[in-house]
Amino acid sequence: MNFQGSLQELKELVALLGEPGHWLHEGPFEEFVFDSGERLNWWAGSGELTVSGHPENRALLIERLVAADPRLEPPGV
């Protein structure tokens, strides 16, 4: 996926999910670690946005992100 907004906009988008977790700055990318174990990584320079973790949870998070922000397209689209 690709997200061309700001870090603050991404944080607001993730907050809409209502899922507990915390943000980390990991050098070239920002990461949100969900308490459930999934991880959202975002590279500001390219806008690349990835979600990793358990396949079912990952798919649900991507679906919810796309529903919350129509600018996002699910991977493979």
N, C-alpha and C positions, 0 to 999 in steps of 0.2 A: 504494500500500500504506500501511498505518498501523502504526506501532510505538509502543506506549504505555509501554515500559520506560524505563530510565535510559540515559544515554550509556554508562556502564560495561557495562550488559547488552548494548547494541548492539555495543560494541567486542568483547565476548566472542563474540557471535554471528558477527560478521565474521571473527574469528580462527579460528572453526571451519571456515571455507571453505579456510583454508590458502593463500590467494592473497596474494602480496606486494603491498605498497602502503604508504601513509602517511595519517595523519589530518591534517586542517586544520580550524581554526575560522574560518568565513567569516561572521562577524557573526551574522545571524539563524539560521544553520544550521551543522551539522557536516558535514564531507565526508570520505569515504574515497576516495582516488585509487588505483585499482589500477594496478600497473605495466603492465598490458595496455592501459591507456587509459580503461577504464570508470570511471564515477564514481557513488558512492552518496551521496545527500544526505538529511539528516534534519533536520527542523524540530522541536525539542523541544516548542515550545508547542502545536502541532497534532498532532504525531506523524506527520506526513506523511513518507513514505520513498519516494524515487525512485531509480531506477538508469538511467543514461544511457550511451550508447556504441554500439558495433557491435551491430546487432540480434540476431545469433546469440549473441554473448557475453553481452549484456544478458539475454536470455531464459534462458540457462543459469544465470547468477548469481541471477536471481529464483527460478528453480526450486529451486536449492540452498538459498537463504535460507528459502523456504517449507517445504522438507523439514526444515530444521534447527530451525525454530520454528513449531509448529502454530498459534500466535496470528496469524501473518501469512497474508494471502490475496493471491494474485496480482492484479495490476491487472485491472480489468474484471470481477471476480467479485462 
